[in-house]
């Protein structure tokens, strides 16, 4: 009981104690990033329908989801590109190949991945007896080659596993109708729907009424999830993750634009070309220095003595020729 109180009390204190944590554990726990890849069974499990970077920082209880468009170009020259040059095709080689390319695109150093079969989501939604979700538009689409039939009405409703799959796979209707521009058309809208539904599913799964269904949920994970993330790593984050405000999860998409046969520039296939400058800015915004580190830096700056600053600052006059050789890089500038 003493250790539970020392570890913060409540459910967090209890779980922290059960997994062997002490007061220093959280201080040393780094943010965790996992590449989530959703694989649909209709294409033989060869392509990733969904690619999302999930990040959680237990120190400041922040989390984010960053979608990578499945048509993102990862080849050498889009003018001669093929379907194999899209990021969703890399999974055919290995999940590690997808992870490697995502790190290259974003400049991150993600270590972990989870490959999730669509069937896992279907069964999870059914185990928790449906997920209440506000379907943004009417969705009607049929593709006999994939045995895919989508028929959903817009509005707040409880979706079972089958309807959840229809929701997540919808891009456009039989007549070409798609999401409104404010939501994001085609793949952009689809990715936003996926992120929003993931957040709602997490929120509705982490309820007290589902505590007795934990064995079923774990069984689904073992059967349908492939990962290099060990239980020993997962258990360190669980005691703190239960306090995460699901509504505060930030949801973003990799910056860029789609180009194809009818655009300028013109490419033989439709490719999503990432915007390197905007991507770098977004990555810095999402995963840059956290508030705690900034506060520590401010405290350090304030505590420095003026004499020390004078001693450590070497001010000398230079002529115009030398001045012209100086290069200045402005970071975090506005306007």
Secondary structure, 3 states (H helix, E strand, C coil): CHHHHHCCCHHHHHHHHHCCCCCCHHHHCCCEEEEEEEECHHHCCCCEEEEEEEEEECCCCEEEEEECCCCEECCCCHHHCCHHHEHHHHHHCCHHHHHHHHHHHHCCCCCEEEEEEHHHHHHHHHHCCCEEEEECCCEEEEEHHHCEEEEECCEEEEECHHHHHHHHHCCCCCCCCCCCCCCCCHHHHHHHHHHHHHHHHHHHHCCHHHHHHHHHHHHHHHHHEEECCCHHHHHHHHHHHCCCCHHHCEEEECCEEEECCCCCCCCCCCEEEECHHHHHHHHHHHHCCCHHHHHHHHHHHHHCCHHHHHHHCCCCCCCHHHHCCCCCCCCCCCC
